[in-house]
């Protein structure tokens, strides 16, 4: 059974998007003008055309953006044949299960945000994994020591596996929003898994990085370590087991997964992990049963919503913390005029805004079926204004900052402890807009790269390790993210849709663990406030401040901005790369720009149905 809560999308403030690139000319000086929109489109003009980068396409009729070329092509072909955004999103996600098996697949879960152009409504599907019904609150505590298990050992074990929600999400999305059958949307991926795909450097490296733990599980080693080693770049990787599993589901429906043989096999793997002789992983047994799979339901619920610079920003409500934390960050930034002419100060305020929003996230956000999440307060402009009043425009706060009391109206501050971040950097995201203006932002995952490391024998997919997103032991007396039976662990996935005057303008999302939130916030700020085009906003160097002593930043960001931001008091550590955005923009004339990463995670692919050439 699917639980359904519908919500009506609020119309935008009637702001007309500028057709010219905005170069910020106003310094960070005070409150922004109410309702001001600075979103600008890349112009199309006659003259000598420059071909779009492989990661970016511009045109009409529909657009798909993802981290993978094969998956984007599958989604675009669905649009070409008359399918809508929901149809194409499901087909693209199924293809990502083939080509991105270490990031997503039917052994995991995710969050699906849908905009219906005909009704103006934004709806969401919470397909997050759940803790098994028999899982105790002390599941991650070692009975021999009374202390939490070591995180890496818990990951590669049955303890970490939550009840998967991805297939139920696809079924609900097609039933509620789509026009095609799941059988038809799985067909391209059955073909793709059968014929295989070319192994690129990213896939080969991800395999190599996980070789030791994959080797510890014989069924995983058989599938992903052919001849005992990672597949070679340029070789063809086929997954005939997954093709057969997809075919079984196509013919019999999702009951073929949530009931019967596959469900029994998933439960057996979790409860009694089989390891290679001599393996050193403890591979603790987990609690998931076939009954847990049969009882799984997705939740269809209202999105989060804020107004930012006259644009309506919609995201995913708890159990994800993405919508509330992106929303609070933007509400804090609403207090300032951000300008490309004063980029270091804009970045300083961005880092401060996300640090304060993360403090509140950690204190208050969890699964609302188990804890009272003050979503309305966290998304109120009054609450954000109170947070802004403790931010010094000229100096970094001492980190970690304290969460604000929910009655916050002043500038009080207290000491706080820094919360540990155990959410891994993997996951994947796709964005779709169709010819009718419907849109999907869909982020899906199996959590860590390679998930739990355990493959269901003969079925071709890895099981998630999402339950390690719970705090193993309470961090505070009122910790909202502790383990409970049936509970969804807190997530940072942030699929986001931005509307203007009731029409889609931006569709954005990213992988990246808890850095998803800062990635989406930074891309929106780059595009809306700092005068960048969407491809520039996606490609720009990134930094992530999640209420920690040091800012995690890509080397390119440190090279460009560290000196200026150190003057504000910010400290830095290096992150190899942050996020892997897949985004789409639609201008007031219907011109679509599908922009994926040009470099990060090997580069993504943004495609449009009817390309046009633009002048750089």
ABEGO torsion letter per residue (X at the ends): XBBBBBBBBBBBAGBBBBABBBBBABBBAEBBBBGBBABBBBBBBBEBBBBBBAABBBEBGEBBBBABAAAAAAAAAAAAAGBBAAAAAAAAAAAAAAABAAABEAABBEBBBBBBAAAGBBBBBBABBBBBAABBAAAABBAAAGBBBBAAAAABBAAABBBBAAAAAAAAAAAAABABBAAAAAAAAAAAAAAEBBBBAAAAAAAAAAAAAAAABAAAAAAABBGGBBBBBGBBBBBAAAAAAAAAAAAAEAAAAABEAAAAAAAAAAABBBBBBGBABAGBBBABBAAAAAABBBBBBBBBBBBBGGBBBBBBBOABAAAAAAAAAAAAAAABBBBAABAAAAAAAAAAAAAAAAAAAAAABBBAAABBBBAAAAABAAAAAAAAAABBAABBBBOBBBBBBAABABABBBBBBBBBBABBABEBBBBBBBAAGBBBBBBBBAEBBGEAGBBBBGAGBBBBAAAAABBABBABAABAABBBBGBBBBBABBBBBBBBGGBBABBBBBBGEAAAAAAAAAAAAAAAAAGBBAAAAAABBBBBBAGBABBBBBAAAAAAAAAAAAAAGBBBBBBABBEBBBBBBBBAAGBBBBBBBAABGGEBBBBBABBBBBBX
